[in-house]
Amino acid sequence: MTQNDYSRPARAPFPRALAARIALKASIMAGRFEDQAIRSMVRDAQRALDRGVREDVIATEMALPSAENRKARGNQSGPEE
């Protein structure tokens, strides 16, 4: 009597070159998404400013990190206030 093996068959190792190409594509997609998000947020903030909404209200509504939070994390990139 033979015992049936119902486990998944062993897979060959994932090709490194394919993994690198996938990572590159994901990085490109993330960059595009980031650019799109920045443009959208700037456009929305500019419209709010044009309506007379205060900068601090816009920042709160957009859940933006404060300058103090950025400095505490040590992230000095980005525009200074």
N, C-alpha and C positions, 0 to 999 in steps of 0.2 A: 504494500500500500504506500503510495507516494503522498507526500505532504504538499499541498498547493501553497505557493508563495503569492500572497495577494498584495505584497508591498509594491511600491512604485519601482519601476526599473531604474537602474543607475543612469544618470545623465553624464554626457561628456562635459568636460570643463567648458565654461562659457569663453568664447574667443575674446582675447584682450583687445584686438583691433576693433571688433564690433562694439565692445563696451566703450572704448574710447570715442568712437564715432557717435554712439548714443549720448554719451556725456557732453560732447561738443554740441550736438543738436539741442539738447536740453538747456545748455548754457545760452545758446543763441535765442531760444524761445523765451527764456527767463529775462534776458536783456530786452527783448521786444516788449514783453509784458510790463517790465519796469518802466520803460520809456512811455508806453501808453498810459500807465497809471499816473505817472508824473504829469504828463500833459493834461489829463483829465482833472486831476486835483488842482493844478494851477489855474485851469480854466474856470473851475467851480469857485475857487477862492477869489479870482479876479471879479467874477460876476457878483459875488457877495460884497466885495469891497465897493464895487460900482453902485450897489444898492445902499451903501452906507453902513454896512455891518462892521463892527469893530474887529480889529485883527485878533484880539484875545478870544472873542466869541467864535470866530471862524476856526481858530486853532483848537478850541475846546470841542466844537461840533465835529471837527474832522479827526478828533482823538490824536492830535499830533504830539509827539514827545516835546517836552520843554527843553530849552537850551541847557538848563541845569542837569537834566537827565542825560543829555548827550555828553556833557563834560564829565559827569560822574562815571560814565562808561568808558571814557577815554577816547571817544570817537570825535576827532576834530575835523572830520571831513564835512563838506556841505557848507552852505552859506551861513555866515555869521549874522547875528541880529544887530 
